[in-house]
Amino acid sequence: MKLLSLSAWAMAALLSLSTISANAHFQLLYTPVVNLEKAGDVLFKLIFWHPFENGHVMDMGQPEQFFYVHKGKRTDLLDTLNPITFEGVSNKAAAYEARIPIKRVGDYILTVVPAPYYEESEDTYIQQVTKSFVNRGGVPSSWNEPIGLETEIVPLNKPTNILAGSTFTGQVLSKGKPVANAEVEVEFMAAVPDMKSDKAGPPTASPTPGGAVVAITDANGMFTFGIPKAGFWGFAALGTGPKTEFNGKTLSQDAVIWVRAYDVK
């Protein structure tokens, strides 16, 4: 991929975005270092938050699934979860952490299927099926393959080392099939979790005017976004899962992916 300083292609992708209401919910599955040189236990934080605006934190229930996929093999991680309390700028909420042993080289696709969250203001439930990635040893291994989730975003750029100023492309799937015309919210992790204190760190950017940034998938479920800044970027395809109801109320089953971008130095 050709790198430009906020290239014409990236700028076009940014200009093509539409906006919807602010305060986008995003499920985090976070660890600060995603490219690992040595084997060891890696600490992850699972938080339901608004990291772009350093906003409200939502309570997480016990996740339904938590696992990683490495070279096609799935390893269950539910027994590694420990409840924590995460403190944002305005409130505290229930969250989780886990220490995951990362031993072999290659890509690890970390996945959480959280319990549906009841959004009282909208009288609906939200369930964000979330993927994030770590790599050990710089050896690629199936980061761009779907893993059979009810809904997921499959990356077409290596998600652990995207270059700021280039683009990220993903494909939204529901039950393995592309989803056309899906709304994909974009989130920058402007405030990152402090791994020791379980508090929000100081924000490094502010949301732009006009509400949440949104891209729309094409007929093949593809979207492309110009990455203007180094850091963690999240993408949430809204309501793309097959489940639409929970406890007698509307359910938005979303696909979320987190990727890491770097500046060229």
Backbone torsions as a table, in degrees:
resi	resn	phi	psi	omega
1	MET	NA	131.2	-178.7
2	LYS	-77.3	129.6	-179.2
3	LEU	-93.0	129.8	173.7
4	LEU	-126.5	158.2	175.8
5	SER	-80.9	93.7	-169.7
6	LEU	48.3	69.6	-172.0
7	SER	-60.0	167.8	177.8
8	ALA	-60.7	-38.8	179.2
9	TRP	-65.7	-46.4	179.5
10	ALA	-62.8	-41.6	179.3
11	MET	-63.1	-39.9	178.3
12	ALA	-63.1	-39.4	178.5
13	ALA	-63.6	-40.1	178.9
14	LEU	-66.2	-41.9	-178.5
15	LEU	-68.9	-22.9	-178.0
16	SER	-82.0	-4.7	-177.1
17	LEU	-74.4	145.0	171.7
18	SER	-104.2	178.4	179.9
19	THR	-131.5	149.4	171.5
20	ILE	-131.4	-164.9	-174.1
21	SER	-61.5	151.3	-178.8
22	ALA	-75.4	-171.1	176.0
23	ASN	63.9	46.4	178.9
24	ALA	-68.2	131.6	174.5
25	HIS	-78.0	138.2	175.6
26	PHE	-140.5	126.9	173.5
27	GLN	-80.0	125.4	177.0
28	LEU	-98.6	143.6	169.5
29	LEU	-135.9	86.3	-157.8
30	TYR	-118.0	135.6	162.5
31	THR	-141.1	142.3	-170.7
32	PRO	-71.7	-29.7	-177.7
33	VAL	-112.9	116.8	-175.3
34	VAL	-106.9	-9.0	175.4
35	ASN	-113.3	107.0	-169.8
36	LEU	-105.0	138.1	177.6
37	GLU	-92.7	-37.0	-174.1
38	LYS	-118.1	156.1	174.2
39	ALA	-70.4	150.4	177.5
40	GLY	166.8	-179.9	177.3
41	ASP	-87.1	131.2	-176.6
42	VAL	-114.0	128.6	-178.8
43	LEU	-86.7	127.4	176.5
44	PHE	-118.0	147.2	173.2
45	LYS	-115.3	131.9	177.6
46	LEU	-111.2	110.6	-171.6
47	ILE	-137.4	138.5	175.2
48	PHE	-105.3	113.2	-159.9
49	TRP	-153.4	179.4	170.7
50	HIS	-122.3	79.2	-170.3
51	PRO	-74.1	-22.7	179.7
52	PHE	-65.2	-46.8	-177.5
53	GLU	-96.1	3.0	-174.7
54	ASN	52.5	50.0	-171.1
55	GLY	-99.3	-149.9	-173.4
56	HIS	-63.1	141.8	175.1
57	VAL	-104.5	135.3	179.8
58	MET	-102.9	146.6	176.6
59	ASP	-67.9	131.9	172.1
60	MET	-95.7	136.2	168.2
61	GLY	-87.1	176.7	178.1
62	GLN	-58.4	120.4	179.8
63	PRO	-59.3	146.0	177.2
64	GLU	-75.1	-36.9	179.6
65	GLN	-143.4	146.7	172.7
66	PHE	-153.2	121.1	-173.8
67	PHE	-161.3	168.6	166.3
68	TYR	-125.9	157.5	173.9
69	VAL	-117.1	125.1	179.6
70	HIS	-131.8	115.6	-179.1
71	LYS	53.3	42.6	175.4
72	GLY	85.1	-6.9	-179.2
73	LYS	-102.3	130.6	-179.7
74	ARG	-95.1	133.4	177.9
75	THR	-122.4	121.7	-179.2
76	ASP	-73.1	138.8	-176.3
77	LEU	-125.7	9.8	-176.0
78	LEU	-57.2	-34.6	-176.8
79	ASP	-76.2	-4.0	176.7
80	THR	-90.7	-9.5	-174.8
81	LEU	-74.9	136.5	173.7
82	ASN	-129.9	132.9	179.8
83	PRO	-69.8	142.0	175.0
84	ILE	-137.1	172.1	170.5
85	THR	-115.9	124.5	-179.7
86	PHE	-104.7	135.9	-177.0
87	GLU	-109.5	115.3	172.2
88	GLY	-89.1	-169.7	-177.1
89	VAL	-69.5	-25.6	-173.1
90	SER	-120.5	-14.0	-177.7
91	ASN	-163.0	172.8	174.8
92	LYS	-116.1	152.9	-179.7
93	ALA	-153.7	161.3	179.1
94	ALA	-71.9	134.6	179.1
95	ALA	-145.3	-172.3	-178.8
96	TYR	-139.0	159.2	169.7
97	GLU	-136.6	160.9	179.4
98	ALA	-154.2	140.4	171.7
99	ARG	-102.3	118.5	-172.6
100	ILE	-111.0	123.8	175.8
101	PRO	-73.0	121.2	176.6
102	ILE	-114.1	107.5	-171.3
103	LYS	-113.6	-51.2	-173.7
104	ARG	-85.2	157.6	179.1
105	VAL	-73.5	157.6	177.8
106	GLY	117.8	-172.6	-177.5
107	ASP	-92.6	140.3	174.8
108	TYR	-118.1	121.6	178.2
109	ILE	-98.1	100.4	178.6
110	LEU	-80.6	135.5	-175.3
111	THR	-139.1	134.5	171.2
112	VAL	-126.4	133.5	169.6
113	VAL	-108.5	97.5	-174.5
114	PRO	-75.6	163.6	170.5
115	ALA	-64.1	142.9	176.5
116	PRO	-56.1	137.4	-179.5
117	TYR	-103.8	130.5	179.7
118	TYR	-86.3	117.2	176.4
119	GLU	-94.4	99.2	-172.4
120	GLU	-61.5	-36.9	-175.8
121	SER	-65.2	-23.7	-179.9
122	GLU	-112.5	-4.6	-178.6
123	ASP	55.5	42.1	179.3
124	THR	-137.8	166.1	174.4
125	TYR	-106.2	150.9	177.2
126	ILE	-127.8	133.0	174.0
127	GLN	-133.8	112.7	-175.6
128	GLN	-105.8	104.2	178.9
129	VAL	-77.0	111.1	-162.8
130	THR	-117.6	135.5	176.1
131	LYS	-120.1	139.1	166.8
132	SER	-140.1	169.1	-166.9
133	PHE	-134.6	142.9	163.6
134	VAL	-131.5	152.7	177.4
135	ASN	-127.3	138.9	174.4
136	ARG	-113.9	127.7	172.3
137	GLY	85.1	0.9	179.7
138	GLY	72.9	12.7	-178.5
139	VAL	-97.6	116.8	179.9
140	PRO	-73.5	145.2	178.8
141	SER	-159.8	90.5	167.5
142	SER	67.5	27.1	176.8
143	TRP	-64.1	-22.8	-175.3
144	ASN	-101.5	21.2	179.0
145	GLU	-108.5	139.5	175.2
146	PRO	-65.1	153.6	-177.2
147	ILE	-118.3	15.4	171.2
148	GLY	82.0	25.2	177.4
149	LEU	-77.0	161.0	178.2
150	GLU	-60.7	-37.7	169.5
151	THR	-146.6	142.3	-178.4
152	GLU	-159.5	159.2	172.0
153	ILE	-108.1	123.0	179.1
154	VAL	-97.4	122.7	-178.5
155	PRO	-76.7	141.8	173.3
156	LEU	-106.7	-2.0	168.4
157	ASN	-120.3	143.6	-178.0
158	LYS	-56.9	119.0	-166.9
159	PRO	-77.2	-8.2	-177.7
160	THR	-101.4	-2.2	177.4
161	ASN	-155.0	60.9	174.3
162	ILE	-81.2	145.3	-179.0
163	LEU	-94.1	127.1	175.3
164	ALA	-60.4	134.1	-174.9
165	GLY	98.6	-10.1	174.7
166	SER	-101.5	-156.4	-177.5
167	THR	-127.9	158.9	170.4
168	PHE	-119.2	133.8	176.7
169	THR	-122.1	134.7	176.6
170	GLY	-132.6	159.5	175.7
171	GLN	-119.4	126.7	-179.6
172	VAL	-90.7	127.1	179.9
173	LEU	-121.1	145.9	170.1
174	SER	-128.9	118.9	-174.2
175	LYS	52.0	37.0	176.0
176	GLY	84.5	-1.6	-177.3
177	LYS	-111.8	143.9	-179.0
178	PRO	-61.5	145.2	179.2
179	VAL	-111.4	112.6	178.2
180	ALA	-83.5	150.9	174.2
181	ASN	59.6	29.1	176.3
182	ALA	-81.5	140.9	173.6
183	GLU	-82.4	126.8	180.0
184	VAL	-118.0	109.1	176.8
185	GLU	-78.0	145.3	-178.0
186	VAL	-115.5	133.0	-176.1
187	GLU	-134.6	130.5	172.4
188	PHE	-98.9	134.7	179.3
189	MET	-83.0	76.0	-177.7
190	ALA	-68.1	-37.2	172.7
191	ALA	-108.1	128.7	-178.7
192	VAL	-110.2	150.2	178.7
193	PRO	-68.5	135.6	169.8
194	ASP	-77.9	120.9	-170.6
195	MET	-71.3	-19.5	-179.8
196	LYS	-93.6	-44.8	-173.7
197	SER	-90.7	-13.2	-174.4
198	ASP	56.3	42.0	174.5
199	LYS	-124.2	157.8	177.4
200	ALA	-72.1	133.5	174.0
201	GLY	-77.6	172.3	-179.7
202	PRO	-67.9	138.1	-179.3
203	PRO	-69.9	145.0	179.8
204	THR	-105.5	-0.8	179.2
205	ALA	-159.1	166.0	178.1
206	SER	-122.9	147.1	176.8
207	PRO	-59.6	147.5	177.7
208	THR	-78.2	157.9	177.4
209	PRO	-63.0	155.0	173.8
210	GLY	102.9	2.1	177.9
211	GLY	92.7	-168.2	-176.3
212	ALA	-62.9	144.1	176.7
213	VAL	-84.2	133.5	-172.3
214	VAL	-136.2	136.0	169.3
215	ALA	-113.9	158.2	-179.5
216	ILE	-117.9	132.9	179.6
217	THR	-72.7	152.8	177.5
218	ASP	-87.3	-168.4	-175.8
219	ALA	-63.1	-22.5	179.4
220	ASN	-99.9	13.6	178.7
221	GLY	76.7	13.5	-175.9
222	MET	-93.0	146.2	168.7
223	PHE	-140.9	153.6	177.7
224	THR	-132.9	136.3	-179.1
225	PHE	-130.9	134.1	175.1
226	GLY	-78.7	121.9	-176.9
227	ILE	-87.6	106.1	-174.1
228	PRO	-87.3	-10.5	-168.7
229	LYS	-149.8	144.3	176.1
230	ALA	-68.5	150.9	178.8
231	GLY	134.2	-165.8	179.6
232	PHE	-94.2	131.6	178.9
233	TRP	-121.9	133.8	179.1
234	GLY	-113.5	147.5	178.4
235	PHE	-132.0	129.0	-177.6
236	ALA	-125.5	113.4	175.4
237	ALA	-86.5	113.7	-167.6
238	LEU	-84.3	129.8	173.5
239	GLY	63.8	30.3	-176.7
240	THR	-93.4	-7.6	179.5
241	GLY	-80.1	161.2	-177.6
242	PRO	-73.8	-20.6	-179.0
243	LYS	-85.5	128.9	-176.2
244	THR	-124.3	3.0	-178.0
245	GLU	-145.7	142.6	175.9
246	PHE	-150.3	131.2	-178.8
247	ASN	52.5	36.2	177.1
248	GLY	76.8	9.2	179.8
249	LYS	-124.9	164.5	179.7
250	THR	-63.7	137.3	176.6
251	LEU	-118.7	128.8	169.5
252	SER	-99.6	107.8	179.9
253	GLN	-98.1	107.9	-170.6
254	ASP	-106.3	152.7	172.0
255	ALA	-104.3	127.4	-178.3
256	VAL	-123.6	141.3	173.3
257	ILE	-136.6	143.3	174.7
258	TRP	-116.9	135.8	179.5
259	VAL	-130.0	160.5	-177.2
260	ARG	-117.7	127.4	178.2
261	ALA	-113.8	149.4	-179.0
262	TYR	-129.9	148.4	168.6
263	ASP	-76.1	150.1	171.8
264	VAL	-84.8	126.6	-177.6
265	LYS	-116.7	NA	NA
